[in-house]
Amino acid sequence: MYAIAFNAISDALEELDKLNIGAAKECLKEAQFHTEEIYISQDSPDGGTPYGTSKG
């Protein structure tokens, strides 16, 4: 997840240097989506619900 976020931030900064705000925003949104999917799909250490979710 770190690599995805770091690369997206780097890409977004490059786009901001070009004053391409839309592309910068898209880089960050894509990274947010991908890292959230990874985070949610991981099991918690105790075998219960995934991180950040609750049953109920």
mmCIF entry with sequence, helices, sheets and N, C-alpha, C, O atoms, coordinates in Angstrom:
data_MODEL
# 
_entry.id   MODEL 
# 
_entity.id                         1 
_entity.type                       polymer 
_entity.pdbx_number_of_molecules   1 
# 
_entity_poly.entity_id                      1 
_entity_poly.type                           'polypeptide(L)' 
_entity_poly.nstd_linkage                   no 
_entity_poly.nstd_monomer                   no 
_entity_poly.pdbx_seq_one_letter_code       MYAIAFNAISDALEELDKLNIGAAKECLKEAQFHTEEIYISQDSPDGGTPYGTSKG 
_entity_poly.pdbx_seq_one_letter_code_can   MYAIAFNAISDALEELDKLNIGAAKECLKEAQFHTEEIYISQDSPDGGTPYGTSKG 
_entity_poly.pdbx_strand_id                 A 
# 
loop_
_entity_poly_seq.entity_id 
_entity_poly_seq.num 
_entity_poly_seq.mon_id 
_entity_poly_seq.hetero 
1 1  MET n 
1 2  TYR n 
1 3  ALA n 
1 4  ILE n 
1 5  ALA n 
1 6  PHE n 
1 7  ASN n 
1 8  ALA n 
1 9  ILE n 
1 10 SER n 
1 11 ASP n 
1 12 ALA n 
1 13 LEU n 
1 14 GLU n 
1 15 GLU n 
1 16 LEU n 
1 17 ASP n 
1 18 LYS n 
1 19 LEU n 
1 20 ASN n 
1 21 ILE n 
1 22 GLY n 
1 23 ALA n 
1 24 ALA n 
1 25 LYS n 
1 26 GLU n 
1 27 CYS n 
1 28 LEU n 
1 29 LYS n 
1 30 GLU n 
1 31 ALA n 
1 32 GLN n 
1 33 PHE n 
1 34 HIS n 
1 35 THR n 
1 36 GLU n 
1 37 GLU n 
1 38 ILE n 
1 39 TYR n 
1 40 ILE n 
1 41 SER n 
1 42 GLN n 
1 43 ASP n 
1 44 SER n 
1 45 PRO n 
1 46 ASP n 
1 47 GLY n 
1 48 GLY n 
1 49 THR n 
1 50 PRO n 
1 51 TYR n 
1 52 GLY n 
1 53 THR n 
1 54 SER n 
1 55 LYS n 
1 56 GLY n 
# 
_struct_asym.id          A 
_struct_asym.entity_id   1 
# 
loop_
_struct_conf.conf_type_id 
_struct_conf.id 
_struct_conf.pdbx_PDB_helix_id 
_struct_conf.beg_label_comp_id 
_struct_conf.beg_label_asym_id 
_struct_conf.beg_label_seq_id 
_struct_conf.pdbx_beg_PDB_ins_code 
_struct_conf.end_label_comp_id 
_struct_conf.end_label_asym_id 
_struct_conf.end_label_seq_id 
_struct_conf.pdbx_end_PDB_ins_code 
_struct_conf.beg_auth_comp_id 
_struct_conf.beg_auth_asym_id 
_struct_conf.beg_auth_seq_id 
_struct_conf.end_auth_comp_id 
_struct_conf.end_auth_asym_id 
_struct_conf.end_auth_seq_id 
_struct_conf.pdbx_PDB_helix_class 
_struct_conf.details 
_struct_conf.pdbx_PDB_helix_length 
HELX_P HELX_P1 AA1 TYR A 2  ? ASP A 17 ? TYR A 2  ASP A 17 1 ? 16 
HELX_P HELX_P2 AA2 ILE A 21 ? SER A 41 ? ILE A 21 SER A 41 1 ? 21 
# 
_struct_conf_type.id          HELX_P 
_struct_conf_type.criteria    ? 
_struct_conf_type.reference   ? 
# 
loop_
_atom_site.group_PDB 
_atom_site.id 
_atom_site.type_symbol 
_atom_site.label_atom_id 
_atom_site.label_alt_id 
_atom_site.label_comp_id 
_atom_site.label_asym_id 
_atom_site.label_entity_id 
_atom_site.label_seq_id 
_atom_site.pdbx_PDB_ins_code 
_atom_site.Cartn_x 
_atom_site.Cartn_y 
_atom_site.Cartn_z 
_atom_site.occupancy 
_atom_site.B_iso_or_equiv 
_atom_site.pdbx_formal_charge 
_atom_site.auth_seq_id 
_atom_site.auth_comp_id 
_atom_site.auth_asym_id 
_atom_site.auth_atom_id 
_atom_site.pdbx_PDB_model_num 
ATOM 1   N N  . MET A 1 1  ? 0.826   -1.187  0.000   1.00 0.00 ? 1  MET A N  1 
ATOM 2   C CA . MET A 1 1  ? 0.000   0.000   0.000   1.00 0.00 ? 1  MET A CA 1 
ATOM 3   C C  . MET A 1 1  ? 0.877   1.262   0.000   1.00 0.00 ? 1  MET A C  1 
ATOM 4   O O  . MET A 1 1  ? 0.555   2.265   -0.637  1.00 0.00 ? 1  MET A O  1 
ATOM 5   N N  . TYR A 1 2  ? 1.988   1.177   0.730   1.00 0.00 ? 2  TYR A N  1 
ATOM 6   C CA . TYR A 1 2  ? 2.874   2.339   0.784   1.00 0.00 ? 2  TYR A CA 1 
ATOM 7   C C  . TYR A 1 2  ? 3.389   2.695   -0.605  1.00 0.00 ? 2  TYR A C  1 
ATOM 8   O O  . TYR A 1 2  ? 3.398   3.866   -0.982  1.00 0.00 ? 2  TYR A O  1 
ATOM 9   N N  . ALA A 1 3  ? 3.813   1.703   -1.361  1.00 0.00 ? 3  ALA A N  1 
ATOM 10  C CA . ALA A 1 3  ? 4.362   1.949   -2.696  1.00 0.00 ? 3  ALA A CA 1 
ATOM 11  C C  . ALA A 1 3  ? 3.312   2.584   -3.610  1.00 0.00 ? 3  ALA A C  1 
ATOM 12  O O  . ALA A 1 3  ? 3.622   3.488   -4.387  1.00 0.00 ? 3  ALA A O  1 
ATOM 13  N N  . ILE A 1 4  ? 2.078   2.107   -3.513  1.00 0.00 ? 4  ILE A N  1 
ATOM 14  C CA . ILE A 1 4  ? 1.007   2.679   -4.327  1.00 0.00 ? 4  ILE A CA 1 
ATOM 15  C C  . ILE A 1 4  ? 0.803   4.146   -3.975  1.00 0.00 ? 4  ILE A C  1 
ATOM 16  O O  . ILE A 1 4  ? 0.732   5.003   -4.856  1.00 0.00 ? 4  ILE A O  1 
ATOM 17  N N  . ALA A 1 5  ? 0.709   4.427   -2.672  1.00 0.00 ? 5  ALA A N  1 
ATOM 18  C CA . ALA A 1 5  ? 0.488   5.809   -2.236  1.00 0.00 ? 5  ALA A CA 1 
ATOM 19  C C  . ALA A 1 5  ? 1.671   6.699   -2.594  1.00 0.00 ? 5  ALA A C  1 
ATOM 20  O O  . ALA A 1 5  ? 1.479   7.812   -3.083  1.00 0.00 ? 5  ALA A O  1 
ATOM 21  N N  . PHE A 1 6  ? 2.881   6.227   -2.359  1.00 0.00 ? 6  PHE A N  1 
ATOM 22  C CA . PHE A 1 6  ? 4.066   7.030   -2.645  1.00 0.00 ? 6  PHE A CA 1 
ATOM 23  C C  . PHE A 1 6  ? 4.158   7.365   -4.130  1.00 0.00 ? 6  PHE A C  1 
ATOM 24  O O  . PHE A 1 6  ? 4.414   8.511   -4.497  1.00 0.00 ? 6  PHE A O  1 
ATOM 25  N N  . ASN A 1 7  ? 3.951   6.371   -4.974  1.00 0.00 ? 7  ASN A N  1 
ATOM 26  C CA . ASN A 1 7  ? 4.033   6.605   -6.418  1.00 0.00 ? 7  ASN A CA 1 
ATOM 27  C C  . ASN A 1 7  ? 2.937   7.552   -6.897  1.00 0.00 ? 7  ASN A C  1 
ATOM 28  O O  . ASN A 1 7  ? 3.174   8.392   -7.764  1.00 0.00 ? 7  ASN A O  1 
ATOM 29  N N  . ALA A 1 8  ? 1.747   7.416   -6.337  1.00 0.00 ? 8  ALA A N  1 
ATOM 30  C CA . ALA A 1 8  ? 0.657   8.320   -6.724  1.00 0.00 ? 8  ALA A CA 1 
ATOM 31  C C  . ALA A 1 8  ? 0.960   9.752   -6.307  1.00 0.00 ? 8  ALA A C  1 
ATOM 32  O O  . ALA A 1 8  ? 0.694   10.690  -7.058  1.00 0.00 ? 8  ALA A O  1 
ATOM 33  N N  . ILE A 1 9  ? 1.508   9.921   -5.128  1.00 0.00 ? 9  ILE A N  1 
ATOM 34  C CA . ILE A 1 9  ? 1.873   11.265  -4.674  1.00 0.00 ? 9  ILE A CA 1 
ATOM 35  C C  . ILE A 1 9  ? 2.946   11.856  -5.585  1.00 0.00 ? 9  ILE A C  1 
ATOM 36  O O  . ILE A 1 9  ? 2.870   13.027  -5.958  1.00 0.00 ? 9  ILE A O  1 
ATOM 37  N N  . SER A 1 10 ? 3.932   11.058  -5.939  1.00 0.00 ? 10 SER A N  1 
ATOM 38  C CA . SER A 1 10 ? 4.985   11.523  -6.854  1.00 0.00 ? 10 SER A CA 1 
ATOM 39  C C  . SER A 1 10 ? 4.399   11.925  -8.201  1.00 0.00 ? 10 SER A C  1 
ATOM 40  O O  . SER A 1 10 ? 4.735   12.976  -8.746  1.00 0.00 ? 10 SER A O  1 
ATOM 41  N N  . ASP A 1 11 ? 3.521   11.082  -8.730  1.00 0.00 ? 11 ASP A N  1 
ATOM 42  C CA . ASP A 1 11 ? 2.877   11.388  -10.013 1.00 0.00 ? 11 ASP A CA 1 
ATOM 43  C C  . ASP A 1 11 ? 2.018   12.648  -9.912  1.00 0.00 ? 11 ASP A C  1 
ATOM 44  O O  . ASP A 1 11 ? 2.026   13.488  -10.812 1.00 0.00 ? 11 ASP A O  1 
ATOM 45  N N  . ALA A 1 12 ? 1.285   12.771  -8.818  1.00 0.00 ? 12 ALA A N  1 
ATOM 46  C CA . ALA A 1 12 ? 0.427   13.943  -8.629  1.00 0.00 ? 12 ALA A CA 1 
ATOM 47  C C  . ALA A 1 12 ? 1.261   15.221  -8.542  1.00 0.00 ? 12 ALA A C  1 
ATOM 48  O O  . ALA A 1 12 ? 0.880   16.247  -9.105  1.00 0.00 ? 12 ALA A O  1 
ATOM 49  N N  . LEU A 1 13 ? 2.386   15.168  -7.846  1.00 0.00 ? 13 LEU A N  1 
ATOM 50  C CA . LEU A 1 13 ? 3.257   16.343  -7.751  1.00 0.00 ? 13 LEU A CA 1 
ATOM 51  C C  . LEU A 1 13 ? 3.804   16.744  -9.117  1.00 0.00 ? 13 LEU A C  1 
ATOM 52  O O  . LEU A 1 13 ? 3.915   17.931  -9.422  1.00 0.00 ? 13 LEU A O  1 
ATOM 53  N N  . GLU A 1 14 ? 4.146   15.752  -9.936  1.00 0.00 ? 14 GLU A N  1 
ATOM 54  C CA . GLU A 1 14 ? 4.610   16.052  -11.295 1.00 0.00 ? 14 GLU A CA 1 
ATOM 55  C C  . GLU A 1 14 ? 3.508   16.743  -12.094 1.00 0.00 ? 14 GLU A C  1 
ATOM 56  O O  . GLU A 1 14 ? 3.769   17.702  -12.820 1.00 0.00 ? 14 GLU A O  1 
ATOM 57  N N  . GLU A 1 15 ? 2.283   16.253  -11.959 1.00 0.00 ? 15 GLU A N  1 
ATOM 58  C CA . GLU A 1 15 ? 1.163   16.869  -12.678 1.00 0.00 ? 15 GLU A CA 1 
ATOM 59  C C  . GLU A 1 15 ? 0.893   18.279  -12.160 1.00 0.00 ? 15 GLU A C  1 
ATOM 60  O O  . GLU A 1 15 ? 0.568   19.172  -12.943 1.00 0.00 ? 15 GLU A O  1 
ATOM 61  N N  . LEU A 1 16 ? 1.021   18.489  -10.860 1.00 0.00 ? 16 LEU A N  1 
ATOM 62  C CA . LEU A 1 16 ? 0.827   19.829  -10.310 1.00 0.00 ? 16 LEU A CA 1 
ATOM 63  C C  . LEU A 1 16 ? 1.893   20.795  -10.807 1.00 0.00 ? 16 LEU A C  1 
ATOM 64  O O  . LEU A 1 16 ? 1.610   21.971  -11.034 1.00 0.00 ? 16 LEU A O  1 
ATOM 65  N N  . ASP A 1 17 ? 3.124   20.303  -10.980 1.00 0.00 ? 17 ASP A N  1 
ATOM 66  C CA . ASP A 1 17 ? 4.179   21.143  -11.556 1.00 0.00 ? 17 ASP A CA 1 
ATOM 67  C C  . ASP A 1 17 ? 3.805   21.622  -12.954 1.00 0.00 ? 17 ASP A C  1 
ATOM 68  O O  . ASP A 1 17 ? 4.199   22.710  -13.374 1.00 0.00 ? 17 ASP A O  1 
ATOM 69  N N  . LYS A 1 18 ? 3.038   20.795  -13.674 1.00 0.00 ? 18 LYS A N  1 
ATOM 70  C CA . LYS A 1 18 ? 2.571   21.150  -15.017 1.00 0.00 ? 18 LYS A CA 1 
ATOM 71  C C  . LYS A 1 18 ? 1.241   21.905  -14.969 1.00 0.00 ? 18 LYS A C  1 
ATOM 72  O O  . LYS A 1 18 ? 0.662   22.226  -16.006 1.00 0.00 ? 18 LYS A O  1 
ATOM 73  N N  . LEU A 1 19 ? 0.770   22.182  -13.758 1.00 0.00 ? 19 LEU A N  1 
ATOM 74  C CA . LEU A 1 19 ? -0.523  22.841  -13.519 1.00 0.00 ? 19 LEU A CA 1 
ATOM 75  C C  . LEU A 1 19 ? -1.697  22.026  -14.049 1.00 0.00 ? 19 LEU A C  1 
ATOM 76  O O  . LEU A 1 19 ? -2.725  22.575  -14.447 1.00 0.00 ? 19 LEU A O  1 
ATOM 77  N N  . ASN A 1 20 ? -1.526  20.714  -14.046 1.00 0.00 ? 20 ASN A N  1 
ATOM 78  C CA . ASN A 1 20 ? -2.575  19.810  -14.499 1.00 0.00 ? 20 ASN A CA 1 
ATOM 79  C C  . ASN A 1 20 ? -3.284  19.238  -13.266 1.00 0.00 ? 20 ASN A C  1 
ATOM 80  O O  . ASN A 1 20 ? -3.029  18.107  -12.855 1.00 0.00 ? 20 ASN A O  1 
ATOM 81  N N  . ILE A 1 21 ? -4.170  20.036  -12.696 1.00 0.00 ? 21 ILE A N  1 
ATOM 82  C CA . ILE A 1 21 ? -4.823  19.692  -11.437 1.00 0.00 ? 21 ILE A CA 1 
ATOM 83  C C  . ILE A 1 21 ? -5.722  18.471  -11.592 1.00 0.00 ? 21 ILE A C  1 
ATOM 84  O O  . ILE A 1 21 ? -5.772  17.629  -10.695 1.00 0.00 ? 21 ILE A O  1 
ATOM 85  N N  . GLY A 1 22 ? -6.419  18.362  -12.690 1.00 0.00 ? 22 GLY A N  1 
ATOM 86  C CA . GLY A 1 22 ? -7.309  17.222  -12.911 1.00 0.00 ? 22 GLY A CA 1 
ATOM 87  C C  . GLY A 1 22 ? -6.562  15.901  -12.909 1.00 0.00 ? 22 GLY A C  1 
ATOM 88  O O  . GLY A 1 22 ? -7.018  14.932  -12.303 1.00 0.00 ? 22 GLY A O  1 
ATOM 89  N N  . ALA A 1 23 ? -5.424  15.850  -13.578 1.00 0.00 ? 23 ALA A N  1 
ATOM 90  C CA . ALA A 1 23 ? -4.629  14.622  -13.620 1.00 0.00 ? 23 ALA A CA 1 
ATOM 91  C C  . ALA A 1 23 ? -4.046  14.308  -12.245 1.00 0.00 ? 23 ALA A C  1 
ATOM 92  O O  . ALA A 1 23 ? -3.976  13.144  -11.851 1.00 0.00 ? 23 ALA A O  1 
ATOM 93  N N  . ALA A 1 24 ? -3.628  15.340  -11.516 1.00 0.00 ? 24 ALA A N  1 
ATOM 94  C CA . ALA A 1 24 ? -3.095  15.141  -10.169 1.00 0.00 ? 24 ALA A CA 1 
ATOM 95  C C  . ALA A 1 24 ? -4.169  14.550  -9.265  1.00 0.00 ? 24 ALA A C  1 
ATOM 96  O O  . ALA A 1 24 ? -3.911  13.618  -8.503  1.00 0.00 ? 24 ALA A O  1 
ATOM 97  N N  . LYS A 1 25 ? -5.352  15.092  -9.357  1.00 0.00 ? 25 LYS A N  1 
ATOM 98  C CA . LYS A 1 25 ? -6.476  14.608  -8.554  1.00 0.00 ? 25 LYS A CA 1 
ATOM 99  C C  . LYS A 1 25 ? -6.791  13.154  -8.901  1.00 0.00 ? 25 LYS A C  1 
ATOM 100 O O  . LYS A 1 25 ? -7.053  12.344  -8.012  1.00 0.00 ? 25 LYS A O  1 
ATOM 101 N N  . GLU A 1 26 ? -6.766  12.829  -10.177 1.00 0.00 ? 26 GLU A N  1 
ATOM 102 C CA . GLU A 1 26 ? -7.058  11.472  -10.616 1.00 0.00 ? 26 GLU A CA 1 
ATOM 103 C C  . GLU A 1 26 ? -6.011  10.481  -10.091 1.00 0.00 ? 26 GLU A C  1 
ATOM 104 O O  . GLU A 1 26 ? -6.363  9.374   -9.683  1.00 0.00 ? 26 GLU A O  1 
ATOM 105 N N  . CYS A 1 27 ? -4.743  10.862  -10.099 1.00 0.00 ? 27 CYS A N  1 
ATOM 106 C CA . CYS A 1 27 ? -3.680  10.002  -9.550  1.00 0.00 ? 27 CYS A CA 1 
ATOM 107 C C  . CYS A 1 27 ? -3.972  9.651   -8.097  1.00 0.00 ? 27 CYS A C  1 
ATOM 108 O O  . CYS A 1 27 ? -3.855  8.496   -7.689  1.00 0.00 ? 27 CYS A O  1 
ATOM 109 N N  . LEU A 1 28 ? -4.351  10.655  -7.329  1.00 0.00 ? 28 LEU A N  1 
ATOM 110 C CA . LEU A 1 28 ? -4.606  10.445  -5.908  1.00 0.00 ? 28 LEU A CA 1 
ATOM 111 C C  . LEU A 1 28 ? -5.872  9.627   -5.667  1.00 0.00 ? 28 LEU A C  1 
ATOM 112 O O  . LEU A 1 28 ? -5.905  8.783   -4.771  1.00 0.00 ? 28 LEU A O  1 
ATOM 113 N N  . LYS A 1 29 ? -6.905  9.870   -6.456  1.00 0.00 ? 29 LYS A N  1 
ATOM 114 C CA . LYS A 1 29 ? -8.145  9.107   -6.300  1.00 0.00 ? 29 LYS A CA 1 
ATOM 115 C C  . LYS A 1 29 ? -7.929  7.628   -6.624  1.00 0.00 ? 29 LYS A C  1 
ATOM 116 O O  . LYS A 1 29 ? -8.448  6.753   -5.932  1.00 0.00 ? 29 LYS A O  1 
ATOM 117 N N  . GLU A 1 30 ? -7.162  7.357   -7.678  1.00 0.00 ? 30 GLU A N  1 
ATOM 118 C CA . GLU A 1 30 ? -6.866  5.967   -8.052  1.00 0.00 ? 30 GLU A CA 1 
ATOM 119 C C  . GLU A 1 30 ? -6.099  5.264   -6.937  1.00 0.00 ? 30 GLU A C  1 
ATOM 120 O O  . GLU A 1 30 ? -6.402  4.122   -6.591  1.00 0.00 ? 30 GLU A O  1 
ATOM 121 N N  . ALA A 1 31 ? -5.111  5.945   -6.381  1.00 0.00 ? 31 ALA A N  1 
ATOM 122 C CA . ALA A 1 31 ? -4.335  5.356   -5.293  1.00 0.00 ? 31 ALA A CA 1 
ATOM 123 C C  . ALA A 1 31 ? -5.214  5.106   -4.077  1.00 0.00 ? 31 ALA A C  1 
ATOM 124 O O  . ALA A 1 31 ? -5.095  4.073   -3.418  1.00 0.00 ? 31 ALA A O  1 
ATOM 125 N N  . GLN A 1 32 ? -6.087  6.045   -3.784  1.00 0.00 ? 32 GLN A N  1 
ATOM 126 C CA . GLN A 1 32 ? -7.003  5.881   -2.655  1.00 0.00 ? 32 GLN A CA 1 
ATOM 127 C C  . GLN A 1 32 ? -7.868  4.639   -2.852  1.00 0.00 ? 32 GLN A C  1 
ATOM 128 O O  . GLN A 1 32 ? -8.045  3.847   -1.926  1.00 0.00 ? 32 GLN A O  1 
ATOM 129 N N  . PHE A 1 33 ? -8.395  4.474   -4.037  1.00 0.00 ? 33 PHE A N  1 
ATOM 130 C CA . PHE A 1 33 ? -9.237  3.322   -4.331  1.00 0.00 ? 33 PHE A CA 1 
ATOM 131 C C  . PHE A 1 33 ? -8.463  2.017   -4.183  1.00 0.00 ? 33 PHE A C  1 
ATOM 132 O O  . PHE A 1 33 ? -8.927  1.087   -3.524  1.00 0.00 ? 33 PHE A O  1 
ATOM 133 N N  . HIS A 1 34 ? -7.275  1.950   -4.800  1.00 0.00 ? 34 HIS A N  1 
ATOM 134 C CA . HIS A 1 34 ? -6.494  0.710   -4.777  1.00 0.00 ? 34 HIS A CA 1 
ATOM 135 C C  . HIS A 1 34 ? -6.023  0.357   -3.367  1.00 0.00 ? 34 HIS A C  1 
ATOM 136 O O  . HIS A 1 34 ? -6.100  -0.804  -2.965  1.00 0.00 ? 34 HIS A O  1 
ATOM 137 N N  . THR A 1 35 ? -5.544  1.331   -2.622  1.00 0.00 ? 35 THR A N  1 
ATOM 138 C CA . THR A 1 35 ? -5.072  1.028   -1.273  1.00 0.00 ? 35 THR A CA 1 
ATOM 139 C C  . THR A 1 35 ? -6.234  0.652   -0.356  1.00 0.00 ? 35 THR A C  1 
ATOM 140 O O  . THR A 1 35 ? -6.082  -0.203  0.517   1.00 0.00 ? 35 THR A O  1 
ATOM 141 N N  . GLU A 1 36 ? -7.383  1.277   -0.544  1.00 0.00 ? 36 GLU A N  1 
ATOM 142 C CA . GLU A 1 36 ? -8.547  0.918   0.261   1.00 0.00 ? 36 GLU A CA 1 
ATOM 143 C C  . GLU A 1 36 ? -8.983  -0.521  -0.026  1.00 0.00 ? 36 GLU A C  1 
ATOM 144 O O  . GLU A 1 36 ? -9.327  -1.262  0.895   1.00 0.00 ? 36 GLU A O  1 
ATOM 145 N N  . GLU A 1 37 ? -8.969  -0.911  -1.293  1.00 0.00 ? 37 GLU A N  1 
ATOM 146 C CA . GLU A 1 37 ? -9.317  -2.279  -1.653  1.00 0.00 ? 37 GLU A CA 1 
ATOM 147 C C  . GLU A 1 37 ? -8.367  -3.281  -1.002  1.00 0.00 ? 37 GLU A C  1 
ATOM 148 O O  . GLU A 1 37 ? -8.808  -4.306  -0.483  1.00 0.00 ? 37 GLU A O  1 
ATOM 149 N N  . ILE A 1 38 ? -7.085  -2.994  -1.025  1.00 0.00 ? 38 ILE A N  1 
ATOM 150 C CA . ILE A 1 38 ? -6.099  -3.874  -0.398  1.00 0.00 ? 38 ILE A CA 1 
ATOM 151 C C  . ILE A 1 38 ? -6.334  -3.933  1.105   1.00 0.00 ? 38 ILE A C  1 
ATOM 152 O O  . ILE A 1 38 ? -6.351  -5.014  1.694   1.00 0.00 ? 38 ILE A O  1 
ATOM 153 N N  . TYR A 1 39 ? -6.512  -2.791  1.713   1.00 0.00 ? 39 TYR A N  1 
ATOM 154 C CA . TYR A 1 39 ? -6.689  -2.705  3.165   1.00 0.00 ? 39 TYR A CA 1 
ATOM 155 C C  . TYR A 1 39 ? -7.922  -3.478  3.616   1.00 0.00 ? 39 TYR A C  1 
ATOM 156 O O  . TYR A 1 39 ? -7.864  -4.227  4.592   1.00 0.00 ? 39 TYR A O  1 
ATOM 157 N N  . ILE A 1 40 ? -9.017  -3.304  2.924   1.00 0.00 ? 40 ILE A N  1 
ATOM 158 C CA . ILE A 1 40 ? -10.265 -3.970  3.295   1.00 0.00 ? 40 ILE A CA 1 
ATOM 159 C C  . ILE A 1 40 ? -10.173 -5.476  3.071   1.00 0.00 ? 40 ILE A C  1 
ATOM 160 O O  . ILE A 1 40 ? -10.764 -6.248  3.827   1.00 0.00 ? 40 ILE A O  1 
ATOM 161 N N  . SER A 1 41 ? -9.449  -5.899  2.054   1.00 0.00 ? 41 SER A N  1 
ATOM 162 C CA . SER A 1 41 ? -9.383  -7.322  1.726   1.00 0.00 ? 41 SER A CA 1 
ATOM 163 C C  . SER A 1 41 ? -8.474  -8.108  2.661   1.00 0.00 ? 41 SER A C  1 
ATOM 164 O O  . SER A 1 41 ? -8.521  -9.338  2.672   1.00 0.00 ? 41 SER A O  1 
ATOM 165 N N  . GLN A 1 42 ? -7.656  -7.430  3.435   1.00 0.00 ? 42 GLN A N  1 
ATOM 166 C CA . GLN A 1 42 ? -6.756  -8.118  4.365   1.00 0.00 ? 42 GLN A CA 1 
ATOM 167 C C  . GLN A 1 42 ? -7.523  -8.580  5.594   1.00 0.00 ? 42 GLN A C  1 
ATOM 168 O O  . GLN A 1 42 ? -8.402  -7.878  6.093   1.00 0.00 ? 42 GLN A O  1 
ATOM 169 N N  . ASP A 1 43 ? -7.183  -9.761  6.072   1.00 0.00 ? 43 ASP A N  1 
ATOM 170 C CA . ASP A 1 43 ? -7.780  -10.261 7.305   1.00 0.00 ? 43 ASP A CA 1 
ATOM 171 C C  . ASP A 1 43 ? -7.087  -9.622  8.500   1.00 0.00 ? 43 ASP A C  1 
ATOM 172 O O  . ASP A 1 43 ? -5.910  -9.267  8.437   1.00 0.00 ? 43 ASP A O  1 
ATOM 173 N N  . SER A 1 44 ? -7.830  -9.483  9.582   1.00 0.00 ? 44 SER A N  1 
ATOM 174 C CA . SER A 1 44 ? -7.242  -8.967  10.810  1.00 0.00 ? 44 SER A CA 1 
ATOM 175 C C  . SER A 1 44 ? -6.340  -10.034 11.425  1.00 0.00 ? 44 SER A C  1 
ATOM 176 O O  . SER A 1 44 ? -6.498  -11.216 11.120  1.00 0.00 ? 44 SER A O  1 
ATOM 177 N N  . PRO A 1 45 ? -5.403  -9.644  12.280  1.00 0.00 ? 45 PRO A N  1 
ATOM 178 C CA . PRO A 1 45 ? -4.469  -10.610 12.871  1.00 0.00 ? 45 PRO A CA 1 
ATOM 179 C C  . PRO A 1 45 ? -5.148  -11.714 13.673  1.00 0.00 ? 45 PRO A C  1 
ATOM 180 O O  . PRO A 1 45 ? -4.615  -12.820 13.757  1.00 0.00 ? 45 PRO A O  1 
ATOM 181 N N  . ASP A 1 46 ? -6.309  -11.443 14.266  1.00 0.00 ? 46 ASP A N  1 
ATOM 182 C CA . ASP A 1 46 ? -6.983  -12.451 15.076  1.00 0.00 ? 46 ASP A CA 1 
ATOM 183 C C  . ASP A 1 46 ? -7.950  -13.322 14.272  1.00 0.00 ? 46 ASP A C  1 
ATOM 184 O O  . ASP A 1 46 ? -8.660  -14.146 14.848  1.00 0.00 ? 46 ASP A O  1 
ATOM 185 N N  . GLY A 1 47 ? -7.984  -13.151 12.967  1.00 0.00 ? 47 GLY A N  1 
ATOM 186 C CA . GLY A 1 47 ? -8.840  -13.957 12.116  1.00 0.00 ? 47 GLY A CA 1 
ATOM 187 C C  . GLY A 1 47 ? -10.286 -13.485 12.068  1.00 0.00 ? 47 GLY A C  1 
ATOM 188 O O  . GLY A 1 47 ? -11.144 -14.153 11.490  1.00 0.00 ? 47 GLY A O  1 
ATOM 189 N N  . GLY A 1 48 ? -10.553 -12.342 12.672  1.00 0.00 ? 48 GLY A N  1 
ATOM 190 C CA . GLY A 1 48 ? -11.915 -11.798 12.709  1.00 0.00 ? 48 GLY A CA 1 
ATOM 191 C C  . GLY A 1 48 ? -12.230 -11.002 11.476  1.00 0.00 ? 48 GLY A C  1 
ATOM 192 O O  . GLY A 1 48 ? -11.855 -11.381 10.366  1.00 0.00 ? 48 GLY A O  1 
ATOM 193 N N  . THR A 1 49 ? -12.915 -9.901  11.663  1.00 0.00 ? 49 THR A N  1 
ATOM 194 C CA . THR A 1 49 ? -13.310 -9.057  10.547  1.00 0.00 ? 49 THR A CA 1 
ATOM 195 C C  . THR A 1 49 ? -12.098 -8.316  9.981   1.00 0.00 ? 49 THR A C  1 
ATOM 196 O O  . THR A 1 49 ? -11.119 -8.105  10.695  1.00 0.00 ? 49 THR A O  1 
ATOM 197 N N  . PRO A 1 50 ? -12.151 -7.923  8.716   1.00 0.00 ? 50 PRO A N  1 
ATOM 198 C CA . PRO A 1 50 ? -11.040 -7.141  8.144   1.00 0.00 ? 50 PRO A CA 1 
ATOM 199 C C  . PRO A 1 50 ? -10.834 -5.839  8.901   1.00 0.00 ? 50 PRO A C  1 
ATOM 200 O O  . PRO A 1 50 ? -11.745 -5.330  9.554   1.00 0.00 ? 50 PRO A O  1 
ATOM 201 N N  . TYR A 1 51 ? -9.629  -5.313  8.803   1.00 0.00 ? 51 TYR A N  1 
ATOM 202 C CA . TYR A 1 51 ? -9.312  -4.037  9.440   1.00 0.00 ? 51 TYR A CA 1 
ATOM 203 C C  . TYR A 1 51 ? -10.323 -2.987  9.049   1.00 0.00 ? 51 TYR A C  1 
ATOM 204 O O  . TYR A 1 51 ? -10.737 -2.916  7.892   1.00 0.00 ? 51 TYR A O  1 
ATOM 205 N N  . GLY A 1 52 ? -10.724 -2.170  10.006  1.00 0.00 ? 52 GLY A N  1 
ATOM 206 C CA . GLY A 1 52 ? -11.589 -1.038  9.706   1.00 0.00 ? 52 GLY A CA 1 
ATOM 207 C C  . GLY A 1 52 ? -13.046 -1.382  9.462   1.00 0.00 ? 52 GLY A C  1 
ATOM 208 O O  . GLY A 1 52 ? -13.827 -0.509  9.083   1.00 0.00 ? 52 GLY A O  1 
ATOM 209 N N  . THR A 1 53 ? -13.431 -2.633  9.671   1.00 0.00 ? 53 THR A N  1 
ATOM 210 C CA . THR A 1 53 ? -14.828 -2.995  9.477   1.00 0.00 ? 53 THR A CA 1 
ATOM 211 C C  . THR A 1 53 ? -15.341 -3.653  10.744  1.00 0.00 ? 53 THR A C  1 
ATOM 212 O O  . THR A 1 53 ? -14.559 -4.091  11.588  1.00 0.00 ? 53 THR A O  1 
ATOM 213 N N  . SER A 1 54 ? -16.631 -3.720  10.870  1.00 0.00 ? 54 SER A N  1 
ATOM 214 C CA . SER A 1 54 ? -17.219 -4.399  12.025  1.00 0.00 ? 54 SER A CA 1 
ATOM 215 C C  . SER A 1 54 ? -18.423 -5.189  11.571  1.00 0.00 ? 54 SER A C  1 
ATOM 216 O O  . SER A 1 54 ? -19.082 -4.838  10.592  1.00 0.00 ? 54 SER A O  1 
ATOM 217 N N  . LYS A 1 55 ? -18.700 -6.241  12.277  1.00 0.00 ? 55 LYS A N  1 
ATOM 218 C CA . LYS A 1 55 ? -19.893 -7.024  11.991  1.00 0.00 ? 55 LYS A CA 1 
ATOM 219 C C  . LYS A 1 55 ? -21.038 -6.411  12.754  1.00 0.00 ? 55 LYS A C  1 
ATOM 220 O O  . LYS A 1 55 ? -20.904 -6.035  13.919  1.00 0.00 ? 55 LYS A O  1 
ATOM 221 N N  . GLY A 1 56 ? -22.169 -6.316  12.080  1.00 0.00 ? 56 GLY A N  1 
ATOM 222 C CA . GLY A 1 56 ? -23.188 -5.907  12.837  1.00 0.00 ? 56 GLY A CA 1 
ATOM 223 C C  . GLY A 1 56 ? -24.312 -5.186  12.775  1.00 0.00 ? 56 GLY A C  1 
ATOM 224 O O  . GLY A 1 56 ? -25.013 -5.049  13.777  1.00 0.00 ? 56 GLY A O  1 
# 
